[in-house]
Amino acid sequence: MAKTFRDWDVNQSLMFPPSVRDFVPEGHLAHFVRGTVVENLDLSAILDAYTEERGFPPYDPAMMTALLLYAYCEGVYASRRIAKACEERVDFMAVTALQRPDFRTVSDFRKRHLEALKGLFVQVLQLCRSAGLVKLGHVALDGTKLRANASKHKAMSYGRMKQAEPKLADEVARWLREAEAVDRREDQAYGEARRGDELPEWVADKQRRLEKIREARAALEREAEAAARAKGRYPDDDEGSRPRRGRKLKTPPGTPKDKDQRNFTDPESRIMKTGDGFIQGYNAQAAVDADHQVIVAYGLTNNAADAQQFAPMLQAIKANTGRQARELSADAGYCSEDNLKELNRRHIRGYVATGRQKHGQSSATANGKTQTGMRVQAMQVRLKQGGFRSRYRLRKQIVEPVFGQIKQARGFRQSLLRGLDKVAGEWSLLCTAHNLLKLAATTR
């Protein structure tokens, strides 16, 4: 007797129209994200941008927001991959109700409403607080380097700019003279009515590169002048015009150093050192609650050092949650007298590493500098007294796994957007998606 198999007929029509709710099982993340966006999030900042009544109706902003958040939860970030998933993956179809926005629509929606999408982080964080996921008993703070959407090989130092600019200018001028001579010969040979006045592509490429170098050089000079004025060291300032004592400066105030670099692709990104070498990127910050690894504050900067982000992150915790954490841990990159003073001012019990202390040293070092201040010494005593039971031990097991989930598990290694503000908006979406996943794991 032959084995009987189930019917398989791809031409068979469905007797009843399918429901998108049946595409994935009940309790699936797609249902959770769609329901959260529709029922719990205030999208008025996005909806208010649609004031024109004419034209073809656009996609529902709530659907597009749910699509973006679900895609980030699933580790799908590129607009083309999101559009493809809307055509091929049933979980994405359950979010969009079989609608298929193309990649350009997804990309334009994200860029147009990036600032409004940042506001969703606080709303999702409030939902996490209501679900009891945020206690603020202990918060761990740390930073991670994100690759920019630019190659570090597309950067040039100020010293190389000074050398390359006159050489390129002479070369372009010589080519322009040659092109004009060729045009005159061709006019004589073919007549003036024939086309032949366009510059060759090899001239245009060199001309564009020269223009980029000049723009980058001018930008570096403006930044150096602004920094010198902020410190009162610019020559036309009262303080800067006084005779300076001590060793002669290698570069005059307001002049960029020869090693200062600027990237042609994403000028706001910076060269940063990581465990795997140097990258062109940004410094992303996250403050994570100890109870359920919920991100309570985020930040992003193009400054590689973490210390300057300490006070802004403490302020962001208070602004996002309405109150301050009782305890906070951070690594040695945040250690300074001013930062420890900020902890005391906000009545936060801190556990901040003061650096690695070698045998025979009376003080620890952080960021290459010896830490000898009064508050730093008191922090050393606190950490030493705690030993293996010190609350500082919580830092690695709270914040490091969050970066691992975002960068390794969900595969976000490089930003898709360019510019500090846009990459900051992208980082906010990642943090919002992370908190949504924590909320979904608890409430589903």
C-alpha positions, 0 to 999 in steps of 0.5 A: 500500500502506497504512502498518502501525502498531504495535498500540495497544489500551488494553484489552489485558491483560498476559500476564505481571504487570509487575515494578517493576524494569522500569518504569524502565531499569537504572541509574535513580536510582530503583533506586539510591535504593531499593537504598541505603536498603534495603542500606546505611542503618541505619533502626533509629532509625525502626523503633524508634518502631513498638512497637504491635502492634495496628492495621492494618499501616503502610507499610514505613518503609524504603519511606517513607524511600526515597520521601522521599529520592527525592522530594527528589532529584527536586525534589518536596517538598510531600506532596500532590505526592509522593502525586500522583507515586506515582499518576502517575509510573512512577519513583516507582512503582518506588520504592514498588512500586505502593503509594500512600500519601496526602499525609497519610501522607507528611506525618505520616511526615516530621514524626514521624521528622524527627529520625531522618531527620537522622541519615541525612546522616552515613550517606550522607556515610560512603558518599561517603567510602567511594566516594572522593568526600570528600578534605577537602583544601579545604572551602568554607563559606558560607550562604544565606537560605531563605524561611520558610513565613510572610509578612514582612507577618505580622510586627509590631514591638514599637513597633506592638504597644504602640500596637495592643494598647490600641486593639484591647483597647478596640475588643474591649471595646466590641464585647463590650458591644454584643454583650451588649446585642444578646443582651439585646434578642434574649432579650426579643424571642425568649425566653431558650430561643433561641440567641443567646449566640455572639459574632459572627465579627468579634468573635472575629477581633479577639479572636484578633488581640489574643491573638496580639499579647499573646503576641508582645509577651510573647515579645519581652519574655522574649527581651530579659530573657534577653539582658540577664541573659546579659550581666549587665545586668538591673536586679536583677543585681549588675552591672546595678544599678551606675550606668552611665557614658556616654550614656543608653540609649534602652531600659532593659536587658531591654526590647525595642527598638521595632524588634524584630519577631516573626512571627505565622505562624512566630515563630522565623523572622526578617527577613533581607536578601538580594540581592533585598531582605528576606525572612522566613526562615532562614540555612542553612549548608553546608560543601562538599568541593572534590573532588566538591562533597559537603556535609560539614557543614550547619547552620541558624539564625535569625541572619542573620549568618554569623560566629557559625556559623563555629566550630559548622560546623568542629566539625560537619565534625570530628564528621561525618567524623572529621577536620578539613579541611586548608584552608578558605575563606569569605567576609568574613561569617565574618571576625573575630579569634575565627574566625581564632583558631579556624582556628589552634587546629584547625590549618586553613590558612584563606582568609577574605576580610577585606572589600572594600578601597577605594582609599586605605584601610589596612584592609578592612571586613566587615559594616560594621566595620573589620577591624584585628586582628592575625590579620585583617591577616595574612590580608590579607597571605596573600590579597594574596600569593596574588593570582589564584592564591590558594586563596580563588578556589576558594570560589565554584566549590565552594559557590555551585554547590551552593546553585544546584543546590538552590535553582534546579535542584531548585527549593527556594526556601521551606521547607514546615515551620515552626519552627527545629528542623523547618526544620533537619530539612528542610535536612538532608534537602536536603543528604542528597539532594544527597549521594545524587545525587553518590554516584549519579553516581559509582557508577551 
